[in-house]
């Protein structure tokens, strides 16, 4: 089965409108109307026609399995081999590499089901499509309530030669997909989620540099928690800041000295060894900083606070050369979920750039 045969209606729906219009033109069908109208013209033409499906895939292959998606990676300690044959052996009713088999809606469960697979352009590369239930939709019809399972499909990219998986789905479900694959090929070796910032010493700044991008937003928490901090001591910290404000207003150095000495006495000797930045941030659960269209680094507040903050997530903008044109992509890096979320339509080229930084 060609990789184009893995394309589903859901993939077409999530393409950008401009791409859908280009596809309509290529298929000699009107390109006006809403996104849903464009999709309703495209899908019937390619649903049962592999030639036209291949034509559409070739025009949007850079984005068809990308889009606004989260990506997580998993490595195997001893690598993985014979993936294709193991998948075929595990399916007695059909060969996922020869046909797509979508189960009836009422038979789809929370557990991921492999519905089709195809080899990639390089030896040892495979694309697997999974389907699973993510919730239930309630529809009120007259005097009755009808419940319908809500399903989703996701893409799993396997690189057999380098021994890793790439799961393109919500990070809350990525572990489930990876484990399902390991069970599918009866893998007994250890599998470990890749920590996306590990190659950079867990530094989001170095990650941004590796992508040739800019750190535009970050969220973190203070890296020093002060358990015993009274209301009077908190007022003393505010007093220090107020004293500085007053000095810049009246330039009275004597008043500044007096105010600072009073605040220091209120703090007490136990806090003299604690950095003043930690005192300012004490009690904050999260600290967020961001700028528009420039690197956060170099801004006074970020440079001052960065050493006192433990990063939990960030946004990075970076350029990607796509067919000779540099396109800016923005990713949200989840340090706790070990995932990267593409805020805009992710291309295969953009995913590959991030992958090469993360997989070592």
C-alpha positions as CSV (number, residue, x, y, z in Angstrom):
1,X,0.0,0.0,0.0
2,X,1.3,3.4,-0.9
3,X,1.6,6.1,1.8
4,X,-1.0,8.1,-0.1
5,X,-3.6,5.4,0.7
6,X,-3.2,6.3,4.4
7,X,-4.8,9.7,3.8
8,X,-8.2,10.0,5.5
9,X,-11.0,12.5,5.4
10,X,-9.9,13.9,8.7
11,X,-6.5,14.7,7.2
12,X,-8.1,16.6,4.3
13,X,-10.3,18.6,6.7
14,X,-7.3,19.9,8.6
15,X,-5.4,21.2,5.6
16,X,-5.1,25.0,5.2
17,X,-7.8,26.6,3.1
18,X,-5.3,27.8,0.5
19,X,-4.0,24.3,0.1
20,X,-7.6,23.0,-0.3
21,X,-8.2,25.6,-3.0
22,X,-5.0,24.5,-4.9
23,X,-6.2,20.9,-4.7
24,X,-9.6,21.8,-6.1
25,X,-7.9,23.6,-9.0
26,X,-5.7,20.6,-9.7
27,X,-8.8,18.3,-9.7
28,X,-10.7,20.6,-12.0
29,X,-13.4,21.4,-9.5
30,X,-14.5,24.9,-8.2
31,X,-12.3,26.4,-5.6
32,X,-14.8,28.9,-4.1
33,X,-16.7,28.5,-0.9
34,X,-16.0,27.6,2.7
35,X,-13.5,25.0,3.9
36,X,-16.2,22.4,4.4
37,X,-17.5,23.0,0.9
38,X,-14.0,22.6,-0.5
39,X,-13.5,19.3,1.4
40,X,-16.9,18.0,0.3
41,X,-15.7,18.4,-3.3
42,X,-12.3,16.9,-2.8
43,X,-13.1,13.8,-0.8
44,X,-15.6,12.1,-3.1
45,X,-13.1,12.5,-6.0
46,X,-10.3,10.7,-4.2
47,X,-12.1,8.3,-1.8
48,X,-12.2,5.4,-4.3
49,X,-9.6,6.7,-6.8
50,X,-6.0,5.9,-5.9
51,X,-4.7,7.8,-8.9
52,X,-6.3,11.0,-7.8
53,X,-5.5,10.3,-4.2
54,X,-1.8,10.0,-5.1
55,X,-2.1,13.2,-7.1
56,X,-3.5,15.0,-4.1
57,X,-0.9,13.5,-1.7
58,X,1.9,14.6,-4.0
59,X,0.7,18.2,-3.8
60,X,0.3,18.3,0.0
61,X,2.6,15.6,1.3
62,X,4.7,18.2,3.2
63,X,1.6,18.9,5.4
64,X,-0.9,16.2,5.2
65,X,0.4,14.2,8.2
66,X,1.6,17.4,10.0
67,X,-0.6,20.3,10.9
68,X,-1.2,21.8,14.4
69,X,0.0,18.8,16.3
70,X,2.1,17.7,19.3
71,X,5.1,15.4,18.6
72,X,6.7,13.1,21.1
73,X,9.7,10.7,20.6
74,X,10.6,7.4,22.1
75,X,13.9,5.5,21.8
76,X,14.6,1.8,22.3
77,X,17.8,0.8,24.2
78,X,18.6,-2.0,21.7
79,X,17.0,-0.7,18.6
80,X,14.2,-2.2,16.6
81,X,14.3,-4.7,13.6
82,X,12.0,-6.4,11.2
83,X,9.2,-4.0,12.1
84,X,7.2,-4.6,8.8
85,X,7.2,-8.4,9.1
86,X,6.4,-8.3,12.9
87,X,3.4,-6.1,12.2
88,X,2.2,-8.4,9.4
89,X,2.6,-11.5,11.6
90,X,0.6,-9.9,14.4
91,X,-2.4,-9.4,12.2
92,X,-4.2,-12.6,11.1
93,X,-7.3,-11.0,9.6
94,X,-5.6,-8.5,7.3
95,X,-2.3,-7.1,6.2
96,X,-2.0,-3.5,7.3
97,X,0.6,-2.8,4.6
98,X,-1.9,-4.0,1.9
99,X,-5.2,-2.6,3.0
100,X,-6.8,0.0,5.3
101,X,-9.3,-1.5,7.8
102,X,-11.4,0.9,9.8
103,X,-13.5,-0.8,12.5
104,X,-17.2,0.0,13.1
105,X,-17.6,3.1,15.2
106,X,-19.2,1.2,18.1
107,X,-16.2,-1.2,18.2
108,X,-13.6,1.6,18.6
109,X,-12.3,1.7,22.2
110,X,-9.8,3.8,24.2
111,X,-7.1,1.4,23.2
112,X,-5.4,2.4,19.9
113,X,-6.1,0.2,16.9
114,X,-3.8,0.0,13.9
115,X,-5.9,0.6,10.8
116,X,-3.2,0.8,8.1
117,X,0.6,1.1,7.5
118,X,3.0,2.0,4.7
119,X,6.7,2.1,4.1
120,X,8.4,5.5,3.8
121,X,10.7,6.8,1.1
122,X,13.8,5.3,2.9
123,X,14.6,1.8,3.9
124,X,13.4,1.1,7.5
125,X,10.9,4.0,7.6
126,X,7.3,3.3,8.3
127,X,4.1,5.3,8.7
128,X,1.4,3.8,10.9
129,X,-2.1,5.2,11.3
130,X,-3.9,4.5,14.6
131,X,-7.5,5.1,15.6
132,X,-9.0,5.3,19.1
133,X,-11.8,6.8,21.1
134,X,-11.3,10.2,22.8
135,X,-14.7,10.9,24.2
136,X,-18.5,10.7,23.8
137,X,-20.7,13.1,21.9
138,X,-24.2,13.7,23.3
139,X,-26.9,14.6,20.9
140,X,-30.5,15.5,22.0
141,X,-33.1,14.3,19.5
142,X,-36.7,15.2,20.4
143,X,-37.2,13.6,23.8
144,X,-34.2,11.3,23.8
145,X,-30.4,11.6,24.2
146,X,-28.2,9.7,21.7
147,X,-24.6,9.0,22.7
148,X,-21.9,8.6,20.0
149,X,-18.2,7.8,20.5
150,X,-15.9,10.5,19.4
151,X,-12.8,9.1,17.7
152,X,-9.5,10.4,16.4
153,X,-6.7,9.2,14.2
154,X,-3.0,9.7,14.7
155,X,0.2,9.1,12.9
156,X,3.1,7.0,14.2
157,X,6.4,7.4,12.3
158,X,8.9,4.6,12.9
159,X,12.6,4.8,12.0
160,X,13.9,1.3,12.3
161,X,17.6,2.1,11.5
162,X,17.9,4.7,14.2
163,X,15.7,2.9,16.7
164,X,13.0,5.5,17.6
165,X,9.3,6.3,17.3
166,X,7.7,9.6,16.6
167,X,4.1,10.0,17.8
168,X,2.1,12.8,16.5
169,X,-0.8,13.2,18.9
170,X,-1.8,14.8,22.2
171,X,1.0,14.0,24.7
172,X,-1.6,12.7,27.1
173,X,-2.1,9.8,24.7
174,X,1.4,9.4,23.2
175,X,2.5,6.9,25.8
176,X,-0.5,4.8,25.0
177,X,0.3,4.8,21.3
178,X,4.0,3.9,21.9
179,X,3.1,1.1,24.2
180,X,0.6,-0.2,21.7
181,X,3.2,-0.3,19.1
182,X,5.7,-2.1,21.4
183,X,3.0,-4.8,22.1
184,X,2.2,-5.0,18.4
185,X,5.7,-6.1,17.5
186,X,6.1,-8.1,20.7
187,X,9.0,-6.0,21.8
188,X,10.6,-7.0,25.1
189,X,13.3,-4.3,25.3
190,X,13.1,-1.1,27.2
191,X,11.5,2.0,25.7
192,X,12.1,5.5,27.0
193,X,10.5,8.8,26.3
194,X,12.9,11.3,24.8
195,X,13.4,14.4,26.9
196,X,13.3,17.1,24.3
197,X,15.8,19.5,26.0
198,X,18.1,16.8,27.3
199,X,20.6,17.3,24.4
200,X,21.0,20.9,25.5
201,X,21.4,20.3,29.2
202,X,17.7,21.1,29.7
203,X,18.4,24.7,28.6
204,X,15.6,26.2,26.5
205,X,17.9,28.9,25.4
206,X,20.3,26.3,23.8
207,X,17.4,24.5,22.2
208,X,16.3,27.8,20.6
209,X,19.9,28.4,19.4
210,X,20.1,24.8,17.9
211,X,16.9,25.6,15.9
212,X,18.4,28.9,14.8
213,X,15.4,30.5,16.4
214,X,14.2,32.9,19.0
215,X,12.8,32.4,22.5
216,X,9.7,34.5,22.5
217,X,7.8,33.3,25.6
218,X,8.5,31.3,28.7
219,X,6.7,30.0,31.7
220,X,8.5,28.8,34.8
221,X,8.4,28.7,38.6
222,X,10.8,30.1,41.2
223,X,13.7,27.6,41.8
224,X,13.9,28.6,45.5
225,X,10.9,28.2,47.8
226,X,10.9,30.0,51.1
227,X,8.6,28.2,53.5
228,X,8.6,30.6,56.4
229,X,7.9,34.1,55.1
230,X,5.8,36.4,57.2
231,X,3.5,39.2,56.0
232,X,5.8,41.8,57.5
233,X,8.8,40.4,55.6
234,X,6.8,40.5,52.4
235,X,6.0,44.2,53.1
236,X,9.7,44.8,53.6
237,X,10.4,43.5,50.1
238,X,7.8,45.8,48.7
239,X,9.3,48.6,50.8
240,X,12.7,48.1,49.1
241,X,11.1,48.3,45.6
242,X,9.2,51.4,46.7
243,X,12.3,53.0,48.1
244,X,14.0,52.5,44.7
245,X,11.0,54.1,42.9
246,X,11.2,57.1,45.3
247,X,14.9,57.5,44.7
248,X,14.5,57.7,40.9
249,X,11.8,60.2,41.4
250,X,13.5,62.6,43.9
251,X,17.2,61.4,43.8
252,X,17.4,61.7,47.6
253,X,20.2,59.2,48.5
254,X,19.8,59.8,52.3
255,X,16.1,58.8,52.1
256,X,16.9,55.8,50.0
257,X,19.5,54.6,52.6
258,X,17.1,55.1,55.5
259,X,14.3,53.2,53.7
260,X,16.6,50.3,52.7
261,X,18.0,50.0,56.3
262,X,14.5,49.8,57.7
263,X,13.4,47.2,55.2
264,X,16.5,45.2,56.0
265,X,15.8,45.2,59.7
266,X,12.2,44.0,59.0
267,X,13.5,41.1,56.9
268,X,15.8,39.9,59.7
269,X,19.2,38.3,59.6
270,X,17.9,34.9,58.4
271,X,17.1,36.4,54.9
272,X,20.3,38.4,54.3
273,X,22.0,35.4,52.5
274,X,19.0,34.8,50.2
275,X,19.2,36.5,46.8
276,X,16.8,39.5,46.6
277,X,15.3,38.1,43.3
278,X,14.2,35.0,45.2
279,X,12.5,37.2,47.8
280,X,10.6,39.0,45.0
281,X,9.4,35.8,43.4
282,X,8.5,34.1,46.7
283,X,4.9,32.9,46.7
284,X,4.5,32.9,42.9
285,X,3.5,29.5,41.5
286,X,4.2,30.6,37.9
287,X,6.2,33.3,36.2
288,X,5.5,34.1,32.6
289,X,7.4,36.4,30.3
290,X,6.9,37.1,26.6
291,X,7.6,39.6,23.8
292,X,6.3,40.1,20.3
293,X,8.4,39.4,17.2
294,X,11.8,39.4,19.0
295,X,14.0,37.3,21.2
296,X,13.1,37.3,24.9
297,X,16.7,37.1,25.7
298,X,18.3,40.5,26.0
299,X,15.2,42.0,27.6
300,X,16.2,43.4,31.1
301,X,13.5,41.5,33.1
302,X,14.2,38.1,31.5
303,X,18.0,38.5,31.9
304,X,17.5,39.5,35.6
305,X,15.1,36.7,36.5
306,X,16.2,33.8,34.3
307,X,18.7,32.4,36.8
308,X,16.0,32.3,39.5
309,X,13.4,30.5,37.4
310,X,13.0,26.8,36.6
311,X,11.6,26.6,33.1
312,X,8.4,24.5,32.6
313,X,7.6,25.5,29.1
314,X,8.5,27.9,26.4
315,X,7.7,29.1,22.9
316,X,10.3,29.2,20.2
317,X,10.1,30.7,16.7
318,X,12.4,29.4,14.0
319,X,12.7,29.7,10.2
320,X,12.4,26.7,7.9
321,X,13.5,26.6,4.2
322,X,10.5,25.2,2.4
323,X,11.0,25.0,-1.4
324,X,13.4,28.0,-1.3
325,X,11.1,30.2,0.9
326,X,11.8,30.7,4.6
327,X,8.6,30.0,6.6
328,X,8.5,30.9,10.3
329,X,7.2,28.2,12.6
330,X,6.3,28.5,16.3
331,X,6.5,25.6,18.7
332,X,5.5,25.2,22.3
333,X,8.0,23.1,24.2
334,X,6.5,21.1,27.1
335,X,9.2,20.2,29.5
336,X,6.9,18.2,31.7
337,X,5.1,16.4,28.8
338,X,8.4,15.9,26.8
339,X,6.6,17.1,23.7
340,X,6.7,19.8,21.1
341,X,3.5,21.4,19.9
342,X,3.4,23.2,16.5
343,X,1.2,26.3,16.9
344,X,0.9,26.6,13.1
345,X,0.6,24.1,10.3
346,X,3.7,21.9,10.7
347,X,5.5,20.7,7.6
348,X,7.6,17.6,7.3
349,X,10.6,19.9,6.9
350,X,9.8,21.7,10.2
351,X,9.3,18.4,12.1
352,X,12.5,17.0,10.7
353,X,14.5,20.1,11.9
354,X,13.2,19.6,15.4
355,X,13.7,15.9,15.3
356,X,17.3,16.2,14.3
357,X,17.9,18.4,17.3
358,X,16.1,16.1,19.8
359,X,17.2,12.7,18.6
360,X,20.9,12.0,19.2
